[in-house]
Amino acid sequence: MVGATGAVGETLIRVLEERRIPIDRLGVFASHPRSRAARFRGDLLDVAPTSEEALQPYSVVFFAGGEGASERFVPSIVDRGAVVIDNSATFRMREDVPLLIPEINGGVAGREHRIFPVANCTAIILCMALAPLREVAGLRAVRVATYQAVSGAGKAALEAFDRAEGNVVRNVVPHVGAAFDENGESGEERKVREETRKMLALPDLFVSSMCVRVPVRTAHSEAVFFETERETSIEEMAEAFERAPSVVFHRDGIVTPREVEGSDEVHVARLRTEIPYASLDLAQRSRASLARDDKSKSPGRTAGRYFSLWCVGDQLRKGAATNAVQILELLMAKGYVR
Ligand SMILES: NC(=O)c1ccc[n+]([C@@H]2O[C@H](COP(=O)([O-])OP(=O)(O)OC[C@H]3O[C@@H](n4cnc5c(N)ncnc54)[C@H](OP(=O)(O)O)[C@@H]3O)[C@@H](O)[C@H]2O)c1
């Protein structure tokens, strides 16, 4: 485990333990050595500095040490035939590299692959909510506003937040990830678009996002506005969500990051049709306003192609660590890793 002392690394070690992955030996690495700084199966392990030699004995190496560590150490590990499961963005968009969410596109993992990146956490949570919709009605366009937790920026950011330091305290910050590009798009927003298209195998899907950091410790929330290819209904989509593995669908009420923190599922709520009020003719408008006045008599509009929903996922778990461990489980089930 490279990056064992970070927000994702610590969660990864916990998830490996929880899911009883049969590990002979777990080595824990970071940039600086620390004694007894990682806890695994009741033992406190010494964290060693990362080096090519130190990683040599391991058949599977998880990376949660940022781009620099992955760029530097992944190539030699892959050259000797070991498997890398990498939380950084370094290899995600390479054409010869699969970008996997086991519940959605596990089939793209092949025996020849050695590098398995874990996609961007916001994109994973979004894809978990979009994949069931793609199955029932196809997808034409997705617009999403995100509400991203502070731990998404790493352990140091979370510790500063807990000390009431940093610009997200009593604030929301519409800039996540790398600097804005010439089109005004942030690094996070580019990842959400590109990685969502790759994971859903919809290279032309319209995806637009506004990624925002909010004063929440853990779990990202997303307000998603989407257009389907074909007409569908709330009921048809609700049933698809109820069938989807690792998705919890809330027919009523709301769900917030505080309830979702620590969970491996992506929660979906507030599924509803978009009623573009301005496009209704006068008669329809007056019927709509009557219906608003007397909700009990309103039949409600439940079908169409324009909808919105709210989804929430723990970005350290399903958005990173759990997805990484599920990739290992998939490789073991396929017999690619013993
Ligand atoms: N946080 C999230 O919600 C989230 C979600 C999905 C993906 N990710 C990705 O996961 C990775 C880790 O993020 P994080 O939030 O866990 O960061 P973090 O809390 O800042 O932890 C970074 C870890 O990496 C180690 N590290 C840094 N540079 C290294 C190097 N050159 N060689 C070896 N180890 C190094 C650090 O060790 P030292 O303390 O010794 O420097 C620390 O253990 C990043 O690529 C991030 O983009 C994060």
The ligand as a Gaussian input file, in Angstrom:
#p B3LYP/6-31G(d) Opt

LIG

0 1
 N       -9.489000      11.891000      -0.732000
 C      -10.376000      11.373000      -1.556000
 O      -11.601000      11.419000      -1.310000
 C       -9.933000      10.708000      -2.827000
 C      -10.879000       9.997000      -3.542000
 C      -10.493000       9.351000      -4.719000
 C       -9.173000       9.417000      -5.125000
 N       -8.269000      10.135000      -4.407000
 C       -6.880000      10.126000      -4.872000
 O       -6.152000       9.249000      -4.031000
 C       -4.831000       9.710000      -3.869000
 C       -4.543000       9.917000      -2.384000
 O       -5.410000      10.933000      -1.890000
 P       -5.606000      11.222000      -0.339000
 O       -6.783000      12.115000      -0.285000
 O       -5.613000       9.950000       0.435000
 O       -4.282000      12.075000      -0.015000
 P       -3.597000      12.357000       1.404000
 O       -4.560000      12.191000       2.504000
 O       -2.902000      13.644000       1.239000
 O       -2.512000      11.188000       1.524000
 C       -1.435000      11.062000       0.643000
 C       -0.611000       9.827000       1.024000
 O        0.342000       9.608000      -0.019000
 C        1.659000       9.634000       0.528000
 N        2.553000      10.201000      -0.467000
 C        2.583000      11.449000      -0.948000
 N        3.546000      11.594000      -1.890000
 C        4.134000      10.384000      -1.996000
 C        5.217000       9.871000      -2.782000
 N        5.858000      10.636000      -3.667000
 N        5.558000       8.582000      -2.641000
 C        4.904000       7.800000      -1.770000
 N        3.885000       8.205000      -0.986000
 C        3.514000       9.496000      -1.113000
 C        1.529000      10.458000       1.796000
 O        2.583000      10.127000       2.674000
 P        3.386000      11.222000       3.539000
 O        2.418000      11.714000       4.543000
 O        4.544000      10.479000       4.100000
 O        3.807000      12.307000       2.556000
 C        0.174000       9.974000       2.302000
 O        0.303000       8.693000       2.904000
 C       -4.727000      10.976000      -4.733000
 O       -4.259000      10.624000      -6.015000
 C       -6.159000      11.445000      -4.811000
 O       -6.410000      12.227000      -5.958000
 C       -8.619000      10.771000      -3.254000

